[in-house]
């Protein structure tokens, strides 16, 4: 009887140690908001292996992204919620959301993790100022993306950057002043196949 109880106590001790901080630090814990690990590269013509010719379907999207798995999810786009195919890396983290277009092809792909990179090196979590976006290249989000800034990626007309603006209280019919956009954080990179 003693052996199983001792084993259980050891297991609890290991689990508690695994959850305990290893640094003696009194301030807030900082979590990395960007990464040097790039699982998917987004450029004008591709998102990883997804192209304008990729058929919309779990198998074809998984085939275009070796090492990824796919699954249907419901998610918000600017004007509504819709079903999409999410692509997950080998650790189970959602990296992309793929939306259905006309003719059974891909309409758009949303990059949703800091482990991908936009055409100018943009990563989820970077700020408006770090990326160097210009308010002249942005519009105000509407409906489900109300209070967000939607901007063109510099030099890439088919790639949009969706920023959340911390603490922004409106008005929501126009972009906030530049000083409020400065710290806006990139939430999504939206790729649309070129026609």
N, C-alpha and C positions, 0 to 999 in steps of 0.2 A: 504494500500500500504506500509505503513511504517513497518508493522510487517514482511512481507516476506523479505524486504531488510535488516532489522535488523537480521533476522535469517540467511540470506546468509552471512552477514558480520561476524556473530559469527562462522559460519561453516568455513569460510576462516581463521579466527583467530585460530581455533582449529587445522586445517590442517597445518598451518604455525608453530604452537607450536609443533606439533607432529614431524615435520621435523627439528626442531631447536635443536642444541646440548644443553644438560643440564649441561655440565661441562665447566668451563672457563679454556681452555687449548690451548696454542699457538702452540704446536707441531703437528706432523702428527697423525691422528687418527689410532689407532692400532685395527685391526680386528682379533679376535681369529682365528687361522689357524688350530687348532685341537679342539676336543670336548671331554667331558666326557660322552656324550650321545651316547650309542651304539644301533643302530637300527638293525644291522645285524652283526653276528660274522662269520668270514671265518676261516675254519680249513681244514684239509686234505680231509675230506669226504663230507663236506657240506658248502653251503653259505646260512645262515639262514636255510630254509627248502628245498632248492634246493640240489638235489643229482645227482649222475650219472644216476639214473633211471628216473629223471624228464623228462616228455615229453615236447618238445619245443612247446609252445603255450601260448597265453596270459592268458587263463583261468587256465591252470595247474601251471603256474609260480605264478599267483596271489594266487592260493590255497596254494602254498608252502610258501607264504609270507603273512600271515594274517595281514590285515590292510593296505596293499599296493594296489595300482592300477597299471595297466600295459598299455603300449601304444607302438606302433611301432615307431622307430626313425632311422635315418641314422647317422652313426658315423664312425670315423676313427679307423681302426686297423693298424697294422704296415705297411702292404703292399697295402692296398686299403681302400675304404669306403664300408660299407655294412649295410644292414638293421639288426636291432636287436630289441629285446623287452626290453624297459626300465621299471624299477620298481620304482614307486614314493611312498614316505611315505604319511601319511595323510595330511601333510602340502603342498604337491605338489612338494617336492624336489626330484630330480632324485638321486637315491641311487645306483642302479645297471644297467648294460647293459648285456643282456643275448643273446648269439649268437648260431645259429642253427648248429647242428652237423649231423653226419650220422645217419640213422635209426630213424629220428624224435626226437632225444634226444638233450640235451644241450651240445654244444661243449666247450664253455668257458663262464665265468661270469667275468665282469669287475666291480670292486668296484670303485665308482667315487666321493664319498663324505667323509668328515671327520667324519661322523656319523656312520661309520662302523669300524670294527677292524679286522686286519689280525691275523694269528695264533700266532704271537709273540708280539701282542699288537700294530702292525703297524697301523698308521692312515694317511690318505691323509693329506699332508701339513707338515708332519714330515720331518726332514732332514736325509740325508744319515748317518751323524754322530750320530744323535739321535737314529736311528734304529740300528746302528752298522753293517751295510752292509760292506762286504769286496769286494774290486775291483776284486779279484780273482774269485768271484762268479757272476761276471757281464759280459755282452757283450754290444757292441755298438748297438744302434737302427739303423734301416735302413728305407729308403723311407719316409713314413709319420711320423715316429718316429725318424728321423735323428737327431743326436745331443743329444739323450736321452740315459740314462743308463738303461739296463734291467737286473735285478738281481734276483737270487733265494732268496726266504725267507729262513732264516737260519733254516735248519732241515726239510724243507717242499719242496720237489722237484716239486710238482705240483702247487706251488704258486709263481708267479713272481711279482716283484715290479718294476714299471716303474717310473723313476726319470727324471725330467726336470733339466737341469743344467743352472742356470741363467747366462746370459752373455757369454756363451760358443760360440766361433766363429770357432771351428774346430781345427785341421783336423777332419773330420767326419768319417774316416775309422777306428778309434780307440778311446778308452776311453780317457778322459782327465786325466791329472796328478791327483794324490790323493788330492792335496790341492784344486783343482777345484771341485772335487766330494764331498768334505766335506759339502758344503752348498746346494747340489742338493736337490730338494724337491720332495717328493713322489706325483705322479699324479694319478696313478692307481694301484690297486691290482688285478692281473689277476689270476683267479682260473681255472684250467683245471681238470675235473674229472679224478681220477686215473683209469687206465685200468686193 
